[in-house]
Amino acid sequence: MCSRCGKVAEGTPPTWTCSVENGVRRYFCDACARDNIRAIEGRLDSDWW
């Protein structure tokens, strides 16, 4: 499940972005990752963006 929009992955394993924040793995769908790529690359917690 996408930690940002709640989209559920179906079928084969998705090519989603994984981020570890405060020791917890969080997954983001392709659309959410694309919309927030600069914040992800800057290692900002998803709560910020």
C-alpha positions as CSV (number, residue, x, y, z in Angstrom):
1,M,0.0,0.0,0.0
2,C,1.3,3.5,-0.9
3,S,2.1,5.4,2.3
4,R,1.1,8.7,0.6
5,C,-2.1,8.1,-1.3
6,G,-3.2,4.6,-0.1
7,K,-3.1,2.9,-3.5
8,V,-3.0,-0.9,-3.2
9,A,-0.5,-2.8,-5.3
10,E,-2.1,-5.7,-7.2
11,G,-0.6,-8.6,-9.1
12,T,3.2,-8.8,-9.5
13,P,5.5,-6.8,-7.1
14,P,5.3,-3.2,-8.1
15,T,8.3,-1.0,-9.0
16,W,7.6,1.4,-6.2
17,T,10.0,3.6,-4.2
18,C,10.9,2.4,-0.8
19,S,12.0,4.9,1.9
20,V,13.2,4.1,5.5
21,E,12.0,6.8,7.9
22,N,12.7,6.5,11.6
23,G,13.5,2.8,11.1
24,V,10.2,2.1,9.3
25,R,9.9,1.1,5.6
26,R,7.5,3.2,3.7
27,Y,6.5,2.5,0.1
28,F,5.3,5.1,-2.5
29,C,3.6,4.4,-5.8
30,D,5.1,5.6,-9.0
31,A,2.8,8.7,-9.2
32,C,3.5,9.8,-5.7
33,A,7.2,9.2,-6.1
34,R,7.2,11.2,-9.4
35,D,5.3,14.1,-7.8
36,N,7.8,14.3,-4.9
37,I,11.1,13.1,-6.4
38,R,13.1,16.2,-5.3
39,A,12.0,15.8,-1.7
40,I,12.8,12.1,-1.8
41,E,16.3,12.7,-3.3
42,G,16.8,15.3,-0.6
43,R,16.0,12.7,2.0
44,L,13.2,14.7,3.5
45,D,10.7,12.7,5.6
46,S,7.4,12.2,3.8
47,D,5.6,14.1,6.5
48,W,7.4,17.2,5.3
49,W,6.2,16.8,1.7
